[in-house]
C-alpha cells in the first residue's frame, strides 16, 4: 500500500500561538479523514510572530515533534531520493483551510463562533473530547520545554494543592471577557466549599495588571512563570523587541503548567481550554459557558483591555509597586538576553 501525505500548513499570519495549535489539529483531523499522513510545515511567512531563522525554517519544529512520525524535512528527503513521489503529497487550499477552521460543524474549536449552540455545555463537552483525543494522539512537546515545565512543577506546583487560573486581557475580543472580580468570587467560593489548605494559585495571563490584582487579593499564594506580559492592549506575541521563539515558548509553557494544576478556572480564551486538552483528567470552572461570541469583524471589536478598563489598575508613576514592576521587567529582560546569548553561543 502506498502512503499519501497531507501537508498541514498555516494560513493566518495574524494568529496567536493557540490559534496555530487549533489550525494544526484541524489539519491533522482532515488528513486522517482522507487517509493521509499529516506533515506540519509552518513558514515565517505564515507564522510571522514566532518565526526566528536561527531556530530553523519550520516553526512547528521549534516546539513540537512530528505529529505522525515524519517531519517536513524528512518528507522532502524522501521526495529527493525517490522513495516518495510528488503526487503522493497534497495540500489544502487557503479557502478550504479557513472554511474548516471557522465554519465546519465538525471542526476542532475552543469556543463557538457565529454558529452559537443552543446548549453551550454540550457543545463544549464534545469539542473538548475531540481536542483531548487529538492532542493525546498527535501532539508531542519537545524535551527541552517539558524539562522546564517539570522543574517548575516540582518546585512550585506539586508541593501543595494548586489552582490554575487563565485570564486574558490585551487584545482578546471575540467573546466577552471575564472580570477579575468574577474570578475572585468563584475561587473563594471553591476554597470555602472544598476547604483546601494550604494552596497556591498558578496564574497564567498576558496582562501585568492582573498579576498585581491577584497578588493584592491572594498575596504570596500567587505564583507565575517568567512569561512575557503586557501593560497595554498590545499582546506579548506582537512585541517586536522580543525573540519570536520566546513569544511562543512562553505561551506553551503557561498552558502546560496550567495543565499540571489540580483545578482550573478559565474564560473563553483558548489558552485555558488547551490546558484541559493536555490533561484529560483536569476539571475546571468554565466562565466561557457564560460568555457570548461577538460576530462583528475583528477591526470593529473592542478589546478586553478597553472593555474591562484595565488601565485603571496600573499603579501611578510615584507608587513603589510601579517601580518594582519596572525593575522586575528590566531584570527579566536582562535574563532573557543572557539566555538568548547563551543559546547562540552553544549552537
CORRA-V518496 format. One record per residue. RES is the residue in one small letter. PSI is psi in degrees with one decimal (* if undefined). Layout:
RES;PSI
RES;PSI
//
This chain:
x;133.6
x;131.1
x;140.2
x;146.8
x;140.9
x;119.3
x;127.5
x;108.9
x;138.7
x;141.4
x;-3.9
x;96.4
x;-13.5
x;3.6
x;148.8
x;-179.3
x;-44.7
x;-33.7
x;-37.0
x;-40.4
x;-39.3
x;-42.9
x;-41.8
x;-48.4
x;-36.9
x;-38.7
x;-41.3
x;-45.3
x;-44.8
x;-37.5
x;-44.8
x;-38.1
x;-37.3
x;7.4
x;26.7
x;162.1
x;120.0
x;136.3
x;119.8
x;132.4
x;110.3
x;111.9
x;171.9
x;-29.1
x;-38.8
x;-15.1
x;56.7
x;-29.0
x;-14.2
x;-4.4
x;128.6
x;110.7
x;-32.7
x;-13.6
x;-6.9
x;171.8
x;-17.0
x;108.9
x;-34.1
x;-37.6
x;-15.6
x;-35.7
x;-23.6
x;155.6
x;162.9
x;141.5
x;-19.7
x;30.3
x;-4.1
x;128.1
x;175.2
x;-40.9
x;-42.8
x;-38.9
x;-43.1
x;-36.4
x;-38.4
x;-37.2
x;-41.4
x;-36.9
x;1.6
x;0.3
x;-17.8
x;129.4
x;147.8
x;-34.2
x;-8.5
x;-7.3
x;129.0
x;167.7
x;153.8
x;157.6
x;163.2
x;-41.8
x;-43.7
x;-45.4
x;-45.2
x;-40.0
x;-45.5
x;-37.1
x;-36.0
x;-28.6
x;-19.4
x;122.4
x;-26.6
x;9.3
x;160.1
x;132.3
x;148.2
x;-12.9
x;149.1
x;165.1
x;-131.1
x;-21.6
x;58.7
x;127.3
x;152.8
x;-33.0
x;89.2
x;-37.0
x;-42.3
x;-41.5
x;-48.7
x;-38.3
x;-42.8
x;-40.1
x;-36.7
x;-40.1
x;-42.8
x;-47.0
x;-43.4
x;-39.3
x;-45.8
x;-40.6
x;-46.0
x;-37.0
x;-25.8
x;-18.4
x;118.4
x;113.5
x;143.4
x;147.5
x;-34.1
x;-24.7
x;-43.7
x;-29.0
x;-41.8
x;-44.0
x;-45.6
x;-44.2
x;-42.1
x;-43.4
x;-43.5
x;-35.2
x;-38.4
x;-31.5
x;-46.1
x;-28.6
x;-18.4
x;171.9
x;127.3
x;125.4
x;129.0
x;139.9
x;124.8
x;120.7
x;126.9
x;142.8
x;-127.7
x;-113.7
x;7.6
x;125.5
x;-18.7
x;-9.7
x;167.5
x;128.6
x;154.1
x;133.3
x;155.6
x;-39.2
x;-35.8
x;-41.7
x;-47.3
x;-47.1
x;-44.2
x;-40.1
x;-45.7
x;-34.7
x;-41.7
x;-45.6
x;-38.3
x;-39.8
x;-33.0
x;-11.7
x;37.5
x;120.9
x;128.8
x;164.9
x;160.4
x;163.6
x;118.0
x;117.1
x;121.8
x;118.5
x;156.2
x;3.1
x;120.7
x;-37.3
x;-33.1
x;-36.0
x;-45.9
x;-43.4
x;-43.7
x;-35.7
x;-31.6
x;-35.7
x;-45.9
x;3.7
x;-134.9
x;5.7
x;-18.0
x;125.8
x;149.6
x;155.8
x;153.4
x;69.4
x;158.4
x;136.1
x;159.4
x;152.2
x;-5.1
x;-162.9
x;-9.8
x;122.0
x;148.5
x;-30.4
x;-3.5
x;9.9
x;116.0
x;-20.3
x;1.6
x;147.7
x;123.5
x;-38.1
x;-44.6
x;-36.4
x;-44.3
x;-41.1
x;-40.9
x;-44.5
x;-46.4
x;-42.9
x;-41.7
x;-43.5
x;-45.8
x;-36.4
x;-39.7
x;-38.9
x;-18.4
x;0.6
x;171.1
x;-23.5
x;152.3
x;139.0
x;124.5
x;156.9
x;-153.6
x;-11.7
x;155.9
x;-30.1
x;-44.5
x;-36.9
x;-39.4
x;-30.9
x;-39.0
x;-31.3
x;-29.2
x;-10.9
x;98.3
x;-13.2
x;-8.7
x;133.0
x;161.6
x;164.0
x;116.7
x;100.6
x;-16.9
x;-32.1
x;-16.5
x;1.0
x;172.7
x;145.1
x;138.9
x;111.4
x;-2.5
x;161.5
x;147.1
x;-26.9
x;-18.2
x;-7.2
x;146.7
x;130.4
x;162.4
x;-33.4
x;-40.2
x;-37.6
x;-39.6
x;-1.4
x;50.7
x;-29.4
x;-23.4
x;-20.3
x;3.7
x;127.1
x;140.9
x;160.0
x;-27.6
x;-4.6
x;138.2
x;-33.9
x;-32.8
x;-44.9
x;-31.3
x;-36.0
x;-43.5
x;-46.7
x;-37.4
x;-43.2
x;-39.4
x;-39.8
x;-46.6
x;-38.0
x;-41.6
x;-42.0
x;-41.8
x;-40.2
x;-41.2
x;-42.8
x;-40.9
x;-43.1
x;-41.7
x;-43.2
x;-39.1
x;-44.1
x;-27.5
x;-12.4
x;*
//
